[in-house]
């Protein structure tokens, strides 16, 4: 089936929905697709439903003949065959797969199609959010126009809830596995990724809503859907398919790392603890077989310490159990103190792993929120479970830094966000100027966790700007002398940038240079006489290591220079600087009157 052209009647997206006994969820799902502002068709494949879903789907098809197409088949026992049949009936330039109990954000397809058309994308990942179900997150840190599976985390998400170019699916005959309870979409998505030229990510909008059924009737909620032995047997096919398309080397190792970390070694975690001794041996044997076939030195270098230890302990069930217990133990942590010592933030607390003995190392780890690769590790002094860490704020770059405590036991490092559990006397330390930047420790609004805002990205910077003297100079310029304080201290001279005039009604802005003086002073020559008519409010703008920080310029009536009027080019110009009532802030009213306007006023 060839790709539809770009004419007016061309379908942008074919939304393929497999449906089996999901009547209670169909209205929400179908409505969420019908409201999408793209040229679409909805292909619903009823997989032998017996709960009234088939009849409801036929009603939708009757009322939305131009958009909804329903195909009825006998029950297949999985989503693979219905999705494949949906592909055969699709005619859109792109295909999007949606489960009947999930739903789309109102702008999801519009945003994803725009991204694909702009970048020639073969696959677009739209941000997935979970409702009672775990959703992938690593690939949705930021939107991306064009990435590959080798330079990003997109391969971590092998679910099929993505936008696929239909021509890609047809050219390479990419289809879902059939007769499979789980994993049919992994096979499909691995195959698609191996042939995709450009992959895009829409991370700034909630595109797909992944829903847990309260009655537990979805396939992924049924007993046995994540049986470890069945999963290990299933994952062999996607790994072999990937290896058929990717030569041995760094790229294959990068992709194999994902399979070992998320598919293989995951079976040695909580599910391993829940298994009996016989089953544990079976799981370890299957993991060892996969390692014998695919585990390379390159994969080894990419894995974390606990997974490396697991590989070395595959013939030691007791050691595997111990590692699983360490990995799954709750990280116990409490913040007991937080204060500045000069430019050093002193963090004290207690930490450990519930139910796990041992005297491993403790550290405080700071990670940049919008750059997960940026990390600062601060070793902590430890006395039993108590610790003290000294964070040199000057070592932190501009951005938001989230604090975690790291507990290392037997070579396994566990992390937990720090701050939500804290003593009642622990309060937010004051902001601090460190060099040319401002550091603002704070507790997050949602969970009360400890973070440091370097530069004032999300936390307001406390400061004051006050005029000492104003006077008129040649050129109808207003010379102002003032002083500035930030977080109770004098900012660096390099921080002082400019005076910004903002017109109160229109929001227009004009900026003029400000010059820093010793001791926190500044001076500026302001061409207020040449501002357009309006009411203009004055701000001093500073660079404190983040986005520009603005402070209203404070003054009083005695300090502000008198109004000034003058004629120029048959226009009477009027400039009246003044201190606003209440807080006393510098503003200026600018007027321009022609002779005709003045005569009209007199004649009224």
VMD Tcl script that draws the C-alpha trace (Angstrom):
set ca {
  {0.00 0.00 0.00}
  {1.68 3.23 -1.10}
  {1.88 6.39 0.97}
  {-0.96 8.79 0.38}
  {0.00 12.00 -1.39}
  {-0.11 15.50 0.00}
  {-3.39 16.60 -1.58}
  {-6.22 18.28 0.27}
  {-7.91 14.95 0.95}
  {-4.75 13.21 2.19}
  {-4.97 11.71 5.66}
  {-2.24 12.90 7.99}
  {-2.56 10.22 10.66}
  {-4.17 6.80 10.85}
  {-4.80 6.07 14.53}
  {-4.88 2.31 15.07}
  {-6.74 1.13 18.19}
  {-7.03 -2.56 19.15}
  {-10.10 -3.10 21.35}
  {-11.03 -6.10 23.45}
  {-13.70 -5.86 26.17}
  {-12.98 -2.24 27.03}
  {-16.39 -0.59 26.65}
  {-15.98 1.49 29.81}
  {-12.94 3.26 28.33}
  {-13.88 3.63 24.68}
  {-15.74 6.95 24.94}
  {-12.78 8.73 26.54}
  {-10.28 7.17 24.13}
  {-12.24 7.83 20.92}
  {-13.25 11.35 21.95}
  {-9.61 12.20 22.64}
  {-8.73 11.13 19.09}
  {-11.73 12.77 17.40}
  {-10.80 16.21 18.80}
  {-7.29 16.09 17.29}
  {-6.77 18.98 14.87}
  {-5.21 16.96 12.06}
  {-6.64 15.13 9.06}
  {-7.14 11.73 10.58}
  {-8.79 8.38 10.32}
  {-9.44 6.12 13.28}
  {-9.06 2.40 12.57}
  {-10.49 0.41 15.48}
  {-10.00 -3.36 15.36}
  {-12.49 -5.10 17.62}
  {-10.72 -8.23 18.82}
  {-13.72 -10.44 19.61}
  {-15.22 -8.27 22.35}
  {-18.19 -9.66 24.29}
  {-18.95 -6.74 26.64}
  {-20.80 -4.46 24.21}
  {-17.66 -2.81 22.84}
  {-18.46 -4.01 19.30}
  {-21.91 -2.42 19.32}
  {-20.59 0.87 20.71}
  {-17.88 0.95 18.05}
  {-20.46 0.44 15.31}
  {-22.38 3.45 16.66}
  {-19.24 5.58 16.47}
  {-18.62 4.40 12.91}
  {-22.21 5.29 11.96}
  {-22.03 8.80 13.45}
  {-18.48 9.53 12.26}
  {-18.42 7.88 8.85}
  {-15.65 10.14 7.57}
  {-13.32 9.42 10.50}
  {-14.04 6.07 12.17}
  {-13.52 2.69 10.55}
  {-14.27 -0.47 12.55}
  {-12.94 -3.92 11.71}
  {-14.33 -6.93 13.60}
  {-12.19 -10.07 14.04}
  {-12.35 -13.18 16.18}
  {-10.48 -12.94 19.48}
  {-6.73 -13.29 18.93}
  {-5.50 -13.29 22.53}
  {-3.12 -10.39 22.09}
  {-2.72 -6.93 20.59}
  {-0.31 -7.92 17.82}
  {-2.76 -9.25 15.22}
  {-5.35 -6.43 15.66}
  {-2.61 -3.82 15.24}
  {-1.27 -5.54 12.12}
  {-4.77 -5.59 10.64}
  {-5.07 -1.90 11.53}
  {-1.88 -1.16 9.59}
  {-3.31 -2.94 6.52}
  {-6.38 -0.67 6.64}
  {-4.38 2.54 7.27}
  {-4.02 5.17 4.54}
  {-2.43 8.09 6.42}
  {1.03 9.50 5.97}
  {1.69 8.52 9.57}
  {0.38 5.80 11.86}
  {-0.16 6.25 15.59}
  {-0.98 3.33 17.90}
  {-3.27 3.92 20.86}
  {-4.72 1.39 23.30}
  {-8.44 1.57 23.95}
  {-8.05 2.22 27.69}
  {-5.59 5.09 27.15}
  {-6.15 8.54 25.66}
  {-4.41 11.45 23.93}
  {-3.78 15.03 24.97}
  {-5.90 17.44 22.84}
  {-2.90 18.74 20.86}
  {-0.89 15.51 20.74}
  {-1.15 14.57 17.06}
  {-0.98 18.18 15.89}
  {2.32 18.69 17.68}
  {3.80 15.36 16.64}
  {2.83 15.72 12.98}
  {4.26 19.24 12.92}
  {7.50 17.92 14.40}
  {7.66 15.08 11.84}
  {6.89 17.32 8.85}
  {9.42 19.93 9.96}
  {12.25 17.44 10.38}
  {11.41 14.61 7.99}
  {11.08 12.29 10.98}
  {10.36 8.59 10.61}
  {9.41 8.25 14.31}
  {8.19 10.86 16.79}
  {8.06 10.14 20.51}
  {5.42 12.20 22.33}
  {5.69 12.55 26.09}
  {3.93 9.72 27.94}
  {2.43 10.25 31.38}
  {1.22 7.45 33.62}
  {-2.00 7.22 35.62}
  {-1.48 4.32 37.99}
  {1.12 2.92 35.58}
  {4.80 3.60 35.22}
  {5.69 5.74 32.20}
  {9.11 6.12 30.54}
  {10.93 9.34 31.43}
  {14.60 9.28 30.38}
  {13.90 10.22 26.75}
  {11.54 13.07 27.65}
  {13.96 15.40 29.43}
  {13.74 17.87 26.54}
  {12.27 18.10 23.06}
  {14.55 17.24 20.15}
  {14.15 17.86 16.43}
  {16.45 15.11 15.22}
  {18.22 12.39 17.20}
  {19.40 8.86 16.49}
  {19.21 5.71 18.57}
  {22.93 5.98 19.19}
  {23.12 9.52 20.57}
  {20.01 9.59 22.77}
  {17.81 7.61 25.15}
  {14.94 7.09 22.69}
  {15.69 3.34 22.41}
  {14.89 3.03 26.13}
  {11.21 3.33 25.16}
  {10.18 0.32 23.10}
  {6.43 0.67 23.56}
  {4.54 1.40 20.34}
  {2.71 4.54 21.48}
  {4.54 6.72 18.96}
  {4.02 8.35 15.58}
  {5.48 6.23 12.74}
  {5.87 7.17 9.09}
  {3.68 4.62 7.28}
  {6.01 4.43 4.30}
  {8.75 3.21 6.70}
  {6.47 0.43 7.97}
  {5.52 -0.70 4.47}
  {8.96 -0.47 2.89}
  {10.53 -2.71 5.55}
  {7.41 -4.77 6.30}
  {7.55 -3.82 9.98}
  {4.85 -5.65 11.87}
  {3.92 -6.71 15.39}
  {4.56 -10.18 16.75}
  {1.37 -12.26 16.78}
  {0.27 -14.87 19.28}
  {2.24 -13.13 22.05}
  {0.75 -12.10 25.39}
  {3.39 -9.40 25.91}
  {6.37 -8.04 24.01}
  {4.75 -7.82 20.57}
  {5.35 -4.07 20.52}
  {9.01 -4.45 21.51}
  {9.62 -6.54 18.39}
  {7.83 -3.93 16.26}
  {9.53 -0.87 17.73}
  {13.02 -2.39 17.67}
  {12.56 -3.12 13.95}
  {11.31 0.43 13.29}
  {14.16 2.06 15.21}
  {16.72 0.05 13.23}
  {15.44 1.55 9.95}
  {14.53 5.07 11.13}
  {16.52 7.92 9.64}
  {15.44 10.78 11.88}
  {13.76 10.42 15.27}
  {12.13 13.37 17.06}
  {10.93 13.95 20.61}
  {8.04 16.12 21.84}
  {8.77 16.47 25.55}
  {7.03 19.76 26.40}
  {3.45 18.46 26.11}
  {1.63 15.48 27.65}
  {0.82 13.59 24.45}
  {-0.13 10.09 25.63}
  {-1.93 9.17 28.84}
  {-1.17 5.62 29.98}
  {-3.98 4.37 32.20}
  {-4.22 1.55 34.72}
  {-7.60 -0.15 34.75}
  {-9.10 -0.17 38.26}
  {-10.40 -3.70 37.68}
  {-6.95 -4.97 36.67}
  {-8.19 -6.48 33.39}
  {-5.57 -5.09 31.01}
  {-3.02 -7.55 29.69}
  {-0.13 -5.87 31.50}
  {-2.03 -6.11 34.81}
  {-2.81 -9.80 34.55}
  {-0.93 -12.44 36.53}
  {1.87 -13.86 34.45}
  {2.16 -10.86 32.12}
  {5.68 -10.23 33.47}
  {6.67 -13.80 34.31}
  {10.50 -13.58 34.38}
  {11.16 -16.80 32.47}
  {8.58 -15.95 29.80}
  {10.03 -12.45 29.50}
  {13.59 -13.73 29.12}
  {12.43 -16.14 26.42}
  {10.51 -13.37 24.64}
  {13.33 -10.82 24.63}
  {15.62 -13.09 22.60}
  {13.74 -12.30 19.38}
  {14.02 -8.48 19.61}
  {17.73 -8.73 20.52}
  {18.41 -11.00 17.55}
  {16.40 -8.73 15.26}
  {18.40 -5.71 16.39}
  {21.67 -7.59 15.89}
  {20.67 -8.47 12.33}
  {20.52 -4.75 11.50}
  {23.35 -3.34 13.65}
  {26.96 -4.40 13.21}
  {29.07 -5.29 16.28}
  {30.56 -2.17 17.81}
  {29.71 0.83 20.00}
  {26.18 1.28 18.63}
  {25.21 -2.34 19.16}
  {26.72 -2.24 22.67}
  {24.68 0.90 23.41}
  {21.48 -0.88 22.38}
  {22.41 -4.13 24.13}
  {22.97 -2.16 27.32}
  {19.33 -1.16 27.22}
  {18.19 -4.76 26.83}
  {20.44 -6.09 29.57}
  {19.63 -3.29 32.00}
  {15.86 -3.08 31.47}
  {14.93 -6.54 30.17}
  {17.49 -9.06 31.42}
  {18.96 -7.93 34.73}
  {15.58 -6.53 35.80}
  {14.57 -10.18 36.28}
  {17.20 -10.40 39.04}
  {15.50 -7.68 41.08}
  {12.22 -7.72 43.00}
  {10.75 -10.59 40.95}
  {13.86 -12.64 41.83}
  {13.25 -12.08 45.55}
  {9.63 -13.17 45.15}
  {10.63 -16.48 43.50}
  {11.43 -19.76 45.25}
  {14.89 -21.36 45.16}
  {14.17 -23.58 42.17}
  {12.79 -20.70 40.13}
  {15.71 -18.47 41.09}
  {18.11 -21.03 39.62}
  {16.05 -21.16 36.42}
  {16.08 -17.36 36.12}
  {19.84 -17.17 36.73}
  {20.43 -19.90 34.12}
  {18.42 -18.03 31.46}
  {20.20 -14.76 32.26}
  {23.54 -16.54 31.98}
  {22.56 -17.95 28.58}
  {21.77 -14.47 27.29}
  {25.06 -13.18 28.67}
  {26.95 -15.99 26.95}
  {25.45 -14.93 23.63}
  {25.37 -11.13 23.80}
  {27.40 -9.80 26.74}
  {30.47 -7.99 25.38}
  {33.29 -5.96 26.97}
  {31.65 -2.86 25.50}
  {28.37 -3.65 27.27}
  {30.27 -4.31 30.49}
  {31.80 -0.83 30.40}
  {28.38 0.78 29.99}
  {26.68 -0.94 32.94}
  {26.45 0.21 36.55}
  {28.16 -1.50 39.47}
  {25.25 -3.67 40.60}
  {24.69 -5.17 37.16}
  {28.40 -5.88 36.76}
  {28.33 -7.67 40.10}
  {25.33 -9.69 38.99}
  {27.19 -10.95 35.94}
  {30.02 -12.11 38.18}
  {27.59 -13.83 40.57}
  {25.33 -15.74 38.16}
  {26.48 -19.03 39.68}
  {26.02 -17.74 43.25}
  {22.29 -17.56 44.03}
  {22.85 -16.30 47.56}
  {24.91 -13.39 46.25}
  {22.23 -12.55 43.66}
  {19.63 -12.51 46.43}
  {21.79 -10.20 48.53}
  {22.28 -7.82 45.60}
  {18.53 -7.80 44.92}
  {17.80 -7.01 48.56}
  {20.26 -4.14 48.56}
  {18.85 -2.79 45.31}
  {15.24 -2.98 46.50}
  {15.74 -1.76 50.07}
  {14.21 1.61 50.87}
  {16.72 4.44 51.22}
  {16.27 5.88 54.70}
  {17.37 9.51 54.92}
  {16.70 12.54 57.09}
  {17.99 16.10 56.93}
  {19.03 17.33 60.37}
  {20.91 20.54 59.62}
  {21.44 23.11 56.85}
  {23.47 26.30 57.15}
  {26.09 28.47 55.48}
  {29.72 28.44 56.61}
  {31.14 31.24 54.50}
  {30.42 30.21 50.90}
  {30.04 26.55 51.88}
  {26.62 25.01 52.47}
  {26.92 22.54 55.33}
  {24.44 19.64 55.04}
  {23.98 17.22 57.94}
  {21.68 14.25 58.20}
  {21.32 10.51 58.59}
  {21.04 7.84 55.92}
  {21.07 4.08 55.37}
  {19.21 1.19 53.75}
  {16.26 -0.35 55.59}
  {17.00 -3.90 56.67}
  {20.54 -3.86 55.26}
  {23.59 -3.78 57.51}
  {27.01 -2.55 56.50}
  {29.17 0.54 56.81}
  {29.48 1.69 53.22}
  {30.34 5.19 52.11}
  {27.93 8.12 52.18}
  {27.92 11.12 49.88}
  {25.71 13.99 48.79}
  {25.12 14.05 45.04}
  {23.99 17.22 43.26}
  {22.48 16.80 39.80}
  {21.57 19.57 37.40}
  {17.83 19.28 36.81}
  {17.93 20.10 33.10}
  {21.23 18.36 32.36}
  {21.29 14.93 34.05}
  {24.87 14.41 32.88}
  {26.05 17.30 35.08}
  {26.77 15.90 38.52}
  {28.80 16.96 41.56}
  {29.61 14.33 44.19}
  {30.47 15.59 47.67}
  {31.96 12.90 49.96}
  {30.46 13.02 53.44}
  {32.08 12.57 56.81}
  {30.30 9.64 58.45}
  {29.76 8.61 62.04}
  {27.60 5.48 62.02}
  {24.43 6.56 60.17}
  {25.06 10.30 60.66}
  {26.80 12.33 57.97}
  {28.12 15.83 57.26}
  {28.75 17.11 53.74}
  {30.21 20.48 52.79}
  {28.92 21.74 49.44}
  {31.12 24.36 47.78}
  {28.49 26.45 46.03}
  {31.12 28.12 43.83}
  {31.65 24.75 42.09}
  {28.05 24.68 40.87}
  {27.21 26.08 37.46}
  {24.14 28.10 36.61}
  {20.91 26.11 36.98}
  {18.81 24.09 39.42}
  {20.72 21.49 41.42}
  {18.78 18.74 43.18}
  {20.39 17.17 46.24}
  {20.43 13.43 46.85}
  {22.08 11.28 49.44}
  {24.08 8.33 48.06}
  {24.42 5.21 50.19}
  {26.97 2.65 49.03}
  {26.69 -0.92 50.34}
  {28.86 -3.70 48.94}
  {29.61 -1.72 45.83}
  {25.95 -0.94 45.13}
  {25.06 2.76 45.19}
  {21.52 3.75 46.13}
  {20.23 7.31 45.83}
  {17.42 9.14 47.57}
  {16.21 12.75 47.30}
  {17.13 14.71 50.35}
  {14.99 17.17 52.29}
  {11.40 15.94 52.42}
  {12.14 14.16 55.70}
  {13.79 16.74 57.95}
  {13.90 17.90 61.53}
  {11.42 20.59 62.50}
  {14.17 23.14 63.12}
  {15.67 22.83 59.64}
  {14.76 25.93 57.62}
  {15.74 27.31 54.25}
  {19.09 29.13 54.50}
  {19.21 32.71 53.18}
  {20.35 33.38 49.62}
  {24.05 34.06 49.25}
  {26.15 36.00 46.76}
  {29.14 33.91 45.76}
  {31.38 35.74 43.35}
  {29.19 37.07 40.55}
  {26.39 34.53 41.10}
  {23.62 34.15 43.65}
  {22.93 30.77 45.29}
  {19.43 30.19 46.66}
  {18.82 26.97 48.61}
  {15.14 26.09 48.78}
  {12.67 23.28 49.40}
  {10.57 22.28 46.40}
  {6.88 23.09 46.54}
  {5.60 19.65 45.53}
  {7.62 17.29 47.75}
  {9.67 19.57 49.99}
  {12.98 18.27 48.64}
  {16.18 20.29 48.90}
  {17.53 22.05 45.80}
  {19.90 24.93 45.08}
  {19.00 27.53 42.47}
  {22.20 29.08 41.15}
  {21.32 32.25 39.28}
  {17.67 32.75 40.24}
  {15.99 30.53 37.64}
  {12.89 29.63 39.68}
  {13.43 31.35 43.03}
  {13.04 35.10 43.33}
  {16.29 36.91 44.13}
  {16.00 39.32 47.07}
  {17.52 42.71 46.43}
  {17.01 46.44 46.61}
  {17.92 49.36 44.40}
  {17.64 52.90 45.76}
  {18.43 56.29 44.27}
  {20.66 58.67 46.20}
  {20.55 61.65 43.84}
  {19.04 62.69 40.48}
  {19.72 65.72 38.33}
  {19.19 66.99 34.80}
  {22.06 67.24 32.35}
  {22.55 68.44 28.79}
  {20.49 66.66 26.18}
  {17.56 66.41 28.56}
  {19.19 63.46 30.24}
  {18.41 62.47 33.79}
  {21.55 61.47 35.68}
  {20.83 59.07 38.53}
  {23.14 57.87 41.29}
  {22.07 54.89 43.33}
  {23.09 51.91 45.36}
  {22.21 48.24 45.00}
  {22.21 45.30 47.40}
  {21.53 41.66 46.58}
  {20.87 39.13 49.33}
  {22.12 41.73 51.80}
  {25.51 42.06 50.06}
  {27.19 44.20 47.44}
  {27.10 42.53 44.00}
  {30.19 42.35 41.82}
  {30.69 45.36 39.54}
  {30.33 43.07 36.52}
  {26.80 42.18 37.64}
  {25.40 45.69 37.08}
  {24.18 45.92 33.49}
  {21.54 48.51 32.62}
  {18.48 50.55 33.49}
  {15.37 49.21 31.76}
  {12.36 51.49 31.19}
  {9.11 49.56 30.74}
  {6.01 51.35 29.47}
  {3.22 50.46 31.84}
  {0.40 50.07 29.33}
  {2.03 48.57 26.24}
  {4.93 46.67 27.81}
  {7.44 48.30 25.44}
  {10.95 48.53 26.80}
  {13.96 50.83 26.37}
  {17.33 50.08 27.99}
  {20.32 52.26 28.85}
  {23.70 51.33 30.25}
  {24.40 51.58 33.98}
  {27.96 51.87 35.33}
  {28.92 50.21 38.62}
  {30.76 52.23 41.26}
  {32.81 50.98 44.22}
  {30.87 49.88 47.29}
  {27.69 48.89 45.50}
  {26.94 52.19 43.83}
  {25.98 52.85 40.24}
  {25.39 55.77 37.90}
  {23.39 56.08 34.69}
  {22.64 58.85 32.18}
  {19.04 58.30 31.16}
  {17.64 59.80 27.99}
  {14.13 60.07 29.41}
  {13.48 63.15 27.30}
  {13.40 61.02 24.20}
  {11.15 58.23 25.43}
  {7.86 57.90 23.51}
  {4.72 59.20 25.28}
  {3.50 57.01 28.12}
  {4.16 56.07 31.73}
  {7.53 54.37 32.15}
  {8.68 52.35 35.17}
  {12.41 52.01 35.93}
  {14.25 48.76 36.73}
  {17.91 48.00 37.33}
  {18.96 44.82 35.56}
  {21.74 42.62 36.92}
  {23.48 39.45 35.79}
  {23.62 37.14 38.81}
  {24.55 33.91 37.05}
  {21.15 33.09 35.60}
  {18.39 34.88 33.70}
  {18.56 38.70 33.96}
  {17.43 39.80 37.42}
  {15.41 43.01 37.58}
  {14.74 45.18 40.59}
  {12.41 48.17 40.72}
  {14.30 51.38 41.36}
  {13.21 52.85 44.69}
  {13.21 56.56 45.45}
  {11.29 59.34 47.20}
  {9.79 62.67 46.19}
  {12.71 64.69 47.60}
  {15.27 62.76 45.54}
  {13.49 62.92 42.19}
  {14.42 65.83 39.91}
  {11.75 68.39 39.01}
  {9.67 68.01 35.82}
  {11.06 69.49 32.63}
  {9.40 70.98 29.54}
  {10.87 72.25 26.31}
  {9.92 73.02 22.71}
  {11.47 71.14 19.85}
  {10.31 70.94 16.22}
  {6.98 72.63 17.08}
  {6.33 70.02 19.79}
  {6.13 70.70 23.51}
  {7.83 67.87 25.31}
  {6.98 67.18 28.94}
  {8.88 64.76 31.23}
  {7.79 64.30 34.82}
  {9.83 61.87 36.91}
  {8.09 60.94 40.15}
  {8.06 58.53 43.07}
  {5.05 56.23 43.04}
  {2.76 56.33 46.04}
  {3.16 53.59 48.59}
  {6.53 51.90 48.01}
  {8.08 54.90 46.31}
  {9.46 53.68 43.02}
  {10.85 55.67 40.11}
  {8.49 56.24 37.20}
  {8.29 58.87 34.49}
  {5.35 60.34 32.58}
  {6.27 61.47 29.06}
  {3.97 63.68 26.97}
  {4.25 65.39 23.58}
  {1.92 68.25 22.63}
  {1.79 70.06 19.29}
  {0.70 73.70 19.05}
  {-2.65 72.59 17.60}
  {-3.23 70.20 20.55}
  {-2.47 73.02 22.99}
  {-4.89 75.42 21.24}
  {-7.63 72.76 21.31}
  {-7.17 72.33 25.03}
  {-7.38 76.09 25.60}
  {-10.55 76.39 23.47}
  {-12.44 73.69 25.37}
}
mol new
graphics top color blue
foreach p $ca { graphics top sphere $p radius 0.5 }
foreach p [lrange $ca 0 end-1] q [lrange $ca 1 end] { graphics top cylinder $p $q radius 0.2 }
display resetview
